[in-house]
């Protein structure tokens, strides 16, 4: 297992909240990986947008715009 | 702010890892929301697949298949 940024326990809770009965540990790991990749892509795009606007701070607006791409 | 399942500090770290300088707190909240929604959609689809396979436990294979949809 590679180093995860998002805690597995939190991702496990997310899966349980979706109506799942039992959740295997590798399921939480798999979703964790998917969410981190998705999040990194959005964050990288948001960083480009903040630079484009001559800011050094990433804001919620950057994230929202990046999510729409 | 609504109750978050994924911890904001972890989402903040994810944004920082993408090369961001500074990250506003509302940026982390915005990305947190996006990731939770995305994760819930995948988990709900994975739950459908596990039931379809007559299982009560969601596995990594369910998550991977749901991610492809």
N, CA and C atoms of all chains as a GROMACS GRO file, in nm:
protein
  414
    1UNK      N    1   0.083  -0.120   0.000
    1UNK     CA    2   0.000   0.000   0.000
    1UNK      C    3   0.087   0.126   0.000
    2UNK      N    4   0.054   0.215  -0.090
    2UNK     CA    5   0.130   0.340  -0.095
    2UNK      C    6   0.079   0.434   0.015
    3UNK      N    7   0.154   0.539   0.043
    3UNK     CA    8   0.112   0.636   0.144
    3UNK      C    9  -0.015   0.707   0.100
    4UNK      N   10  -0.114   0.702   0.186
    4UNK     CA   11  -0.241   0.768   0.154
    4UNK      C   12  -0.245   0.904   0.222
    5UNK      N   13  -0.306   0.999   0.156
    5UNK     CA   14  -0.325   1.130   0.216
    5UNK      C   15  -0.460   1.134   0.288
    6UNK      N   16  -0.563   1.080   0.222
    6UNK     CA   17  -0.695   1.074   0.286
    6UNK      C   18  -0.699   0.951   0.378
    7UNK      N   19  -0.748   0.967   0.500
    7UNK     CA   20  -0.750   0.853   0.593
    7UNK      C   21  -0.850   0.746   0.549
    8UNK      N   22  -0.805   0.620   0.554
    8UNK     CA   23  -0.889   0.508   0.511
    8UNK      C   24  -1.018   0.501   0.592
    9UNK      N   25  -1.011   0.530   0.720
    9UNK     CA   26  -1.131   0.521   0.805
    9UNK      C   27  -1.240   0.616   0.756
   10UNK      N   28  -1.198   0.734   0.710
   10UNK     CA   29  -1.294   0.832   0.661
   10UNK      C   30  -1.356   0.785   0.530
   11UNK      N   31  -1.274   0.727   0.443
   11UNK     CA   32  -1.326   0.676   0.315
   11UNK      C   33  -1.419   0.558   0.341
   12UNK      N   34  -1.385   0.476   0.438
   12UNK     CA   35  -1.470   0.365   0.478
   12UNK      C   36  -1.608   0.417   0.523
   13UNK      N   37  -1.607   0.524   0.603
   13UNK     CA   38  -1.734   0.583   0.649
   13UNK      C   39  -1.817   0.634   0.531
   14UNK      N   40  -1.747   0.691   0.432
   14UNK     CA   41  -1.814   0.743   0.313
   14UNK      C   42  -1.886   0.629   0.241
   15UNK      N   43  -1.820   0.515   0.228
   15UNK     CA   44  -1.882   0.401   0.160
   15UNK      C   45  -2.001   0.350   0.240
   16UNK      N   46  -1.983   0.341   0.372
   16UNK     CA   47  -2.093   0.293   0.457
   16UNK      C   48  -2.215   0.384   0.448
   17UNK      N   49  -2.188   0.514   0.438
   17UNK     CA   50  -2.298   0.612   0.431
   17UNK      C   51  -2.380   0.594   0.303
   18UNK      N   52  -2.319   0.534   0.203
   18UNK     CA   53  -2.388   0.517   0.075
   18UNK      C   54  -2.484   0.399   0.080
   19UNK      N   55  -2.496   0.334   0.193
   19UNK     CA   56  -2.592   0.226   0.208
   19UNK      C   57  -2.531   0.088   0.201
   20UNK      N   58  -2.400   0.080   0.207
   20UNK     CA   59  -2.333  -0.048   0.202
   20UNK      C   60  -2.350  -0.122   0.334
   21UNK      N   61  -2.356  -0.254   0.328
   21UNK     CA   62  -2.360  -0.335   0.448
   21UNK      C   63  -2.220  -0.346   0.503
   22UNK      N   64  -2.139  -0.432   0.439
   22UNK     CA   65  -2.000  -0.448   0.482
   22UNK      C   66  -1.907  -0.392   0.375
   23UNK      N   67  -1.793  -0.348   0.420
   23UNK     CA   68  -1.696  -0.288   0.328
   23UNK      C   69  -1.561  -0.355   0.349
   24UNK      N   70  -1.507  -0.418   0.246
   24UNK     CA   71  -1.375  -0.480   0.262
   24UNK      C   72  -1.269  -0.371   0.269
   25UNK      N   73  -1.157  -0.402   0.336
   25UNK     CA   74  -1.055  -0.300   0.353
   25UNK      C   75  -0.998  -0.256   0.218
   26UNK      N   76  -0.986  -0.352   0.125
   26UNK     CA   77  -0.928  -0.315  -0.004
   26UNK      C   78  -1.026  -0.226  -0.083
   27UNK      N   79  -1.155  -0.232  -0.051
   27UNK     CA   80  -1.251  -0.143  -0.117
   27UNK      C   81  -1.225   0.002  -0.075
   28UNK      N   82  -1.202   0.022   0.054
   28UNK     CA   83  -1.172   0.157   0.103
   28UNK      C   84  -1.041   0.207   0.042
   29UNK      N   85  -0.943   0.118   0.032
   29UNK     CA   86  -0.815   0.157  -0.030
   29UNK      C   87  -0.834   0.196  -0.176
   30UNK      N   88  -0.916   0.118  -0.247
   30UNK     CA   89  -0.939   0.146  -0.389
   30UNK      C   90  -1.008   0.281  -0.407
   31UNK      N   91  -1.109   0.308  -0.325
   31UNK     CA   92  -1.180   0.436  -0.339
   31UNK      C   93  -1.090   0.552  -0.297
   32UNK      N   94  -1.009   0.528  -0.196
   32UNK     CA   95  -0.914   0.629  -0.149
   32UNK      C   96  -0.824   0.672  -0.265
   33UNK      N   97  -0.773   0.575  -0.338
   33UNK     CA   98  -0.684   0.603  -0.451
   33UNK      C   99  -0.757   0.685  -0.558
   34UNK      N  100  -0.878   0.643  -0.590
   34UNK     CA  101  -0.957   0.713  -0.692
   34UNK      C  102  -0.981   0.858  -0.650
   35UNK      N  103  -1.017   0.879  -0.524
   35UNK     CA  104  -1.048   1.015  -0.478
   35UNK      C  105  -0.923   1.102  -0.473
   36UNK      N  106  -0.811   1.043  -0.434
   36UNK     CA  107  -0.688   1.123  -0.430
   36UNK      C  108  -0.646   1.166  -0.570
   37UNK      N  109  -0.658   1.074  -0.666
   37UNK     CA  110  -0.624   1.109  -0.806
   37UNK      C  111  -0.714   1.219  -0.857
   38UNK      N  112  -0.844   1.201  -0.834
   38UNK     CA  113  -0.943   1.300  -0.878
   38UNK      C  114  -0.914   1.436  -0.812
   39UNK      N  115  -0.887   1.432  -0.682
   39UNK     CA  116  -0.860   1.555  -0.608
   39UNK      C  117  -0.732   1.625  -0.655
   40UNK      N  118  -0.630   1.546  -0.685
   40UNK     CA  119  -0.503   1.603  -0.732
   40UNK      C  120  -0.523   1.673  -0.866
   41UNK      N  121  -0.599   1.610  -0.954
   41UNK     CA  122  -0.624   1.670  -1.086
   41UNK      C  123  -0.692   1.805  -1.071
   42UNK      N  124  -0.795   1.808  -0.987
   42UNK     CA  125  -0.869   1.933  -0.966
   42UNK      C  126  -0.778   2.037  -0.902
   43UNK      N  127  -0.698   1.997  -0.803
   43UNK     CA  128  -0.612   2.091  -0.732
   43UNK      C  129  -0.505   2.148  -0.826
   44UNK      N  130  -0.451   2.064  -0.912
   44UNK     CA  131  -0.349   2.112  -1.006
   44UNK      C  132  -0.409   2.215  -1.102
   45UNK      N  133  -0.530   2.186  -1.149
   45UNK     CA  134  -0.597   2.280  -1.238
   45UNK      C  135  -0.629   2.410  -1.164
   46UNK      N  136  -0.670   2.397  -1.038
   46UNK     CA  137  -0.701   2.516  -0.956
   46UNK      C  138  -0.576   2.601  -0.935
   47UNK      N  139  -0.460   2.536  -0.919
   47UNK     CA  140  -0.335   2.609  -0.901
   47UNK      C  141  -0.302   2.691  -1.026
   48UNK      N  142  -0.330   2.633  -1.143
   48UNK     CA  143  -0.310   2.706  -1.268
   48UNK      C  144  -0.400   2.830  -1.273
   49UNK      N  145  -0.524   2.813  -1.232
   49UNK     CA  146  -0.619   2.925  -1.235
   49UNK      C  147  -0.578   3.035  -1.136
   50UNK      N  148  -0.528   2.997  -1.019
   50UNK     CA  149  -0.489   3.100  -0.922
   50UNK      C  150  -0.369   3.179  -0.973
   51UNK      N  151  -0.273   3.109  -1.037
   51UNK     CA  152  -0.158   3.179  -1.096
   51UNK      C  153  -0.204   3.273  -1.206
   52UNK      N  154  -0.297   3.224  -1.286
   52UNK     CA  155  -0.350   3.304  -1.397
   52UNK      C  156  -0.413   3.434  -1.345
   53UNK      N  157  -0.468   3.429  -1.225
   53UNK     CA  158  -0.531   3.546  -1.165
   53UNK      C  159  -0.433   3.623  -1.076
   54UNK      N  160  -0.304   3.592  -1.091
   54UNK     CA  161  -0.199   3.659  -1.015
   54UNK      C  162  -0.216   3.646  -0.864
   55UNK      N  163  -0.262   3.531  -0.822
   55UNK     CA  164  -0.274   3.506  -0.678
   55UNK      C  165  -0.183   3.392  -0.639
   56UNK      N  166  -0.142   3.392  -0.512
   56UNK     CA  167  -0.060   3.281  -0.462
   56UNK      C  168  -0.145   3.187  -0.378
   57UNK      N  169  -0.267   3.231  -0.349
   57UNK     CA  170  -0.355   3.150  -0.265
   57UNK      C  171  -0.465   3.087  -0.350
   58UNK      N  172  -0.481   2.957  -0.336
   58UNK     CA  173  -0.589   2.887  -0.405
   58UNK      C  174  -0.718   2.910  -0.327
   59UNK      N  175  -0.821   2.955  -0.397
   59UNK     CA  176  -0.948   2.984  -0.332
   59UNK      C  177  -1.055   2.882  -0.373
   60UNK      N  178  -1.170   2.891  -0.307
   60UNK     CA  179  -1.281   2.803  -0.341
   60UNK      C  180  -1.325   2.825  -0.486
   61UNK      N  181  -1.314   2.950  -0.534
   61UNK     CA  182  -1.353   2.980  -0.673
   61UNK      C  183  -1.265   2.904  -0.772
   62UNK      N  184  -1.135   2.896  -0.741
   62UNK     CA  185  -1.043   2.820  -0.828
   62UNK      C  186  -1.084   2.672  -0.832
   63UNK      N  187  -1.117   2.620  -0.714
   63UNK     CA  188  -1.157   2.478  -0.707
   63UNK      C  189  -1.286   2.456  -0.786
   64UNK      N  190  -1.382   2.548  -0.769
   64UNK     CA  191  -1.510   2.532  -0.838
   64UNK      C  192  -1.493   2.537  -0.989
   65UNK      N  193  -1.410   2.632  -1.036
   65UNK     CA  194  -1.386   2.644  -1.179
   65UNK      C  195  -1.316   2.518  -1.231
   66UNK      N  196  -1.220   2.469  -1.154
   66UNK     CA  197  -1.144   2.349  -1.195
   66UNK      C  198  -1.236   2.227  -1.201
   67UNK      N  199  -1.334   2.221  -1.112
   67UNK     CA  200  -1.427   2.107  -1.110
   67UNK      C  201  -1.512   2.105  -1.236
   68UNK      N  202  -1.539   2.225  -1.288
   68UNK     CA  203  -1.625   2.233  -1.409
   68UNK      C  204  -1.554   2.191  -1.536
   69UNK      N  205  -1.419   2.190  -1.533
   69UNK     CA  206  -1.344   2.159  -1.656
   69UNK      C  207  -1.357   2.012  -1.694
   70UNK      N  208  -2.123   2.546   0.750
   70UNK     CA  209  -2.055   2.428   0.697
   70UNK      C  210  -2.131   2.301   0.739
   71UNK      N  211  -2.156   2.217   0.642
   71UNK     CA  212  -2.223   2.091   0.674
   71UNK      C  213  -2.120   1.992   0.729
   72UNK      N  214  -2.170   1.886   0.787
   72UNK     CA  215  -2.079   1.786   0.842
   72UNK      C  216  -1.999   1.718   0.731
   73UNK      N  217  -1.869   1.722   0.747
   73UNK     CA  218  -1.783   1.660   0.648
   73UNK      C  219  -1.743   1.521   0.695
   74UNK      N  220  -1.731   1.430   0.601
   74UNK     CA  221  -1.682   1.297   0.634
   74UNK      C  222  -1.531   1.292   0.619
   75UNK      N  223  -1.482   1.349   0.509
   75UNK     CA  224  -1.336   1.355   0.489
   75UNK      C  225  -1.280   1.472   0.569
   76UNK      N  226  -1.171   1.452   0.642
   76UNK     CA  227  -1.117   1.562   0.724
   76UNK      C  228  -1.058   1.673   0.637
   77UNK      N  229  -1.090   1.797   0.671
   77UNK     CA  230  -1.042   1.913   0.595
   77UNK      C  231  -0.890   1.919   0.590
   78UNK      N  232  -0.823   1.883   0.700
   78UNK     CA  233  -0.677   1.890   0.704
   78UNK      C  234  -0.616   1.799   0.598
   79UNK      N  235  -0.677   1.682   0.577
   79UNK     CA  236  -0.625   1.588   0.477
   79UNK      C  237  -0.647   1.643   0.336
   80UNK      N  238  -0.763   1.704   0.313
   80UNK     CA  239  -0.791   1.761   0.181
   80UNK      C  240  -0.698   1.880   0.156
   81UNK      N  241  -0.672   1.957   0.260
   81UNK     CA  242  -0.576   2.067   0.251
   81UNK      C  243  -0.438   2.014   0.209
   82UNK      N  244  -0.395   1.905   0.270
   82UNK     CA  245  -0.265   1.845   0.234
   82UNK      C  246  -0.263   1.801   0.088
   83UNK      N  247  -0.375   1.746   0.044
   83UNK     CA  248  -0.387   1.701  -0.096
   83UNK      C  249  -0.366   1.820  -0.190
   84UNK      N  250  -0.427   1.934  -0.158
   84UNK     CA  251  -0.413   2.053  -0.244
   84UNK      C  252  -0.268   2.102  -0.241
   85UNK      N  253  -0.209   2.106  -0.122
   85UNK     CA  254  -0.070   2.151  -0.110
   85UNK      C  255   0.024   2.064  -0.191
   86UNK      N  256  -0.004   1.933  -0.191
   86UNK     CA  257   0.082   1.838  -0.262
   86UNK      C  258   0.079   1.862  -0.413
   87UNK      N  259  -0.028   1.925  -0.459
   87UNK     CA  260  -0.041   1.949  -0.603
   87UNK      C  261   0.042   2.069  -0.646
   88UNK      N  262   0.119   2.128  -0.556
   88UNK     CA  263   0.207   2.238  -0.593
   88UNK      C  264   0.154   2.375  -0.556
   89UNK      N  265   0.048   2.379  -0.479
   89UNK     CA  266  -0.009   2.507  -0.439
   89UNK      C  267   0.080   2.574  -0.335
   90UNK      N  268   0.083   2.706  -0.337
   90UNK     CA  269   0.154   2.779  -0.235
   90UNK      C  270   0.067   2.786  -0.110
   91UNK      N  271  -0.033   2.875  -0.114
   91UNK     CA  272  -0.124   2.887  -0.001
   91UNK      C  273  -0.261   2.835  -0.041
   92UNK      N  274  -0.333   2.786   0.058
   92UNK     CA  275  -0.464   2.728   0.033
   92UNK      C  276  -0.563   2.793   0.129
   93UNK      N  277  -0.666   2.858   0.078
   93UNK     CA  278  -0.766   2.917   0.167
   93UNK      C  279  -0.851   2.806   0.226
   94UNK      N  280  -0.906   2.833   0.345
   94UNK     CA  281  -0.982   2.728   0.411
   94UNK      C  282  -1.105   2.690   0.329
   95UNK      N  283  -1.166   2.791   0.263
   95UNK     CA  284  -1.285   2.758   0.185
   95UNK      C  285  -1.251   2.675   0.061
   96UNK      N  286  -1.125   2.681   0.017
   96UNK     CA  287  -1.083   2.598  -0.096
   96UNK      C  288  -1.082   2.451  -0.054
   97UNK      N  289  -1.030   2.425   0.066
   97UNK     CA  290  -1.029   2.288   0.115
   97UNK      C  291  -1.173   2.238   0.136
   98UNK      N  292  -1.259   2.326   0.186
   98UNK     CA  293  -1.400   2.287   0.204
   98UNK      C  294  -1.465   2.255   0.070
   99UNK      N  295  -1.436   2.338  -0.031
   99UNK     CA  296  -1.497   2.317  -0.162
   99UNK      C  297  -1.452   2.184  -0.223
  100UNK      N  298  -1.322   2.156  -0.211
  100UNK     CA  299  -1.272   2.030  -0.269
  100UNK      C  300  -1.325   1.910  -0.190
  101UNK      N  301  -1.336   1.928  -0.060
  101UNK     CA  302  -1.390   1.823   0.026
  101UNK      C  303  -1.530   1.783  -0.021
  102UNK      N  304  -1.610   1.884  -0.048
  102UNK     CA  305  -1.747   1.860  -0.093
  102UNK      C  306  -1.749   1.783  -0.226
  103UNK      N  307  -1.665   1.829  -0.319
  103UNK     CA  308  -1.657   1.765  -0.451
  103UNK      C  309  -1.618   1.618  -0.437
  104UNK      N  310  -1.517   1.593  -0.354
  104UNK     CA  311  -1.466   1.455  -0.339
  104UNK      C  312  -1.568   1.366  -0.269
  105UNK      N  313  -1.640   1.422  -0.171
  105UNK     CA  314  -1.741   1.340  -0.103
  105UNK      C  315  -1.855   1.304  -0.199
  106UNK      N  316  -1.897   1.400  -0.279
  106UNK     CA  317  -2.003   1.371  -0.378
  106UNK      C  318  -1.959   1.265  -0.476
  107UNK      N  319  -1.837   1.283  -0.529
  107UNK     CA  320  -1.781   1.189  -0.626
  107UNK      C  321  -1.770   1.049  -0.561
  108UNK      N  322  -1.721   1.046  -0.438
  108UNK     CA  323  -1.704   0.920  -0.367
  108UNK      C  324  -1.837   0.851  -0.339
  109UNK      N  325  -1.938   0.930  -0.303
  109UNK     CA  326  -2.070   0.873  -0.274
  109UNK      C  327  -2.129   0.810  -0.399
  110UNK      N  328  -2.114   0.879  -0.513
  110UNK     CA  329  -2.168   0.826  -0.639
  110UNK      C  330  -2.105   0.692  -0.672
  111UNK      N  331  -1.973   0.686  -0.658
  111UNK     CA  332  -1.902   0.561  -0.688
  111UNK      C  333  -1.943   0.452  -0.589
  112UNK      N  334  -1.953   0.487  -0.461
  112UNK     CA  335  -1.987   0.388  -0.358
  112UNK      C  336  -2.129   0.334  -0.379
  113UNK      N  337  -2.222   0.422  -0.417
  113UNK     CA  338  -2.359   0.378  -0.441
  113UNK      C  339  -2.365   0.280  -0.558
  114UNK      N  340  -2.290   0.313  -0.664
  114UNK     CA  341  -2.286   0.224  -0.779
  114UNK      C  342  -2.220   0.092  -0.741
  115UNK      N  343  -2.115   0.099  -0.659
  115UNK     CA  344  -2.046  -0.023  -0.614
  115UNK      C  345  -2.139  -0.111  -0.531
  116UNK      N  346  -2.225  -0.046  -0.451
  116UNK     CA  347  -2.321  -0.123  -0.370
  116UNK      C  348  -2.418  -0.199  -0.459
  117UNK      N  349  -2.460  -0.136  -0.569
  117UNK     CA  350  -2.549  -0.202  -0.666
  117UNK      C  351  -2.478  -0.325  -0.725
  118UNK      N  352  -2.351  -0.309  -0.759
  118UNK     CA  353  -2.276  -0.420  -0.819
  118UNK      C  354  -2.257  -0.535  -0.722
  119UNK      N  355  -2.234  -0.502  -0.593
  119UNK     CA  356  -2.213  -0.610  -0.496
  119UNK      C  357  -2.344  -0.688  -0.475
  120UNK      N  358  -2.456  -0.616  -0.473
  120UNK     CA  359  -2.585  -0.685  -0.460
  120UNK      C  360  -2.611  -0.772  -0.582
  121UNK      N  361  -2.578  -0.720  -0.698
  121UNK     CA  362  -2.596  -0.793  -0.823
  121UNK      C  363  -2.518  -0.923  -0.821
  122UNK      N  364  -2.405  -0.924  -0.752
  122UNK     CA  365  -2.320  -1.044  -0.743
  122UNK      C  366  -2.355  -1.125  -0.618
  123UNK      N  367  -2.470  -1.096  -0.558
  123UNK     CA  368  -2.515  -1.168  -0.438
  123UNK      C  369  -2.417  -1.162  -0.322
  124UNK      N  370  -2.353  -1.048  -0.308
  124UNK     CA  371  -2.264  -1.030  -0.195
  124UNK      C  372  -2.315  -0.919  -0.106
  125UNK      N  373  -2.278  -0.928   0.024
  125UNK     CA  374  -2.317  -0.820   0.116
  125UNK      C  375  -2.198  -0.729   0.143
  126UNK      N  376  -2.081  -0.772   0.097
  126UNK     CA  377  -1.960  -0.694   0.121
  126UNK      C  378  -1.915  -0.626  -0.007
  127UNK      N  379  -1.891  -0.496   0.003
  127UNK     CA  380  -1.839  -0.423  -0.112
  127UNK      C  381  -1.689  -0.447  -0.121
  128UNK      N  382  -1.643  -0.488  -0.238
  128UNK     CA  383  -1.501  -0.518  -0.256
  128UNK      C  384  -1.434  -0.413  -0.345
  129UNK      N  385  -1.302  -0.424  -0.355
  129UNK     CA  386  -1.227  -0.332  -0.441
  129UNK      C  387  -1.271  -0.347  -0.587
  130UNK      N  388  -1.309  -0.470  -0.625
  130UNK     CA  389  -1.353  -0.492  -0.764
  130UNK      C  390  -1.481  -0.414  -0.793
  131UNK      N  391  -1.571  -0.408  -0.694
  131UNK     CA  392  -1.695  -0.328  -0.711
  131UNK      C  393  -1.661  -0.182  -0.732
  132UNK      N  394  -1.567  -0.134  -0.650
  132UNK     CA  395  -1.526   0.008  -0.660
  132UNK      C  396  -1.463   0.035  -0.796
  133UNK      N  397  -1.377  -0.055  -0.840
  133UNK     CA  398  -1.307  -0.034  -0.968
  133UNK      C  399  -1.406  -0.034  -1.084
  134UNK      N  400  -1.502  -0.126  -1.080
  134UNK     CA  401  -1.603  -0.132  -1.186
  134UNK      C  402  -1.688  -0.004  -1.184
  135UNK      N  403  -1.725   0.039  -1.064
  135UNK     CA  404  -1.808   0.161  -1.051
  135UNK      C  405  -1.733   0.284  -1.101
  136UNK      N  406  -1.602   0.287  -1.081
  136UNK     CA  407  -1.522   0.400  -1.125
  136UNK      C  408  -1.521   0.411  -1.278
  137UNK      N  409  -1.529   0.296  -1.343
  137UNK     CA  410  -1.526   0.294  -1.490
  137UNK      C  411  -1.656   0.343  -1.554
  138UNK      N  412  -1.766   0.339  -1.475
  138UNK     CA  413  -1.897   0.375  -1.533
  138UNK      C  414  -1.905   0.524  -1.563
   0.00000   0.00000   0.00000
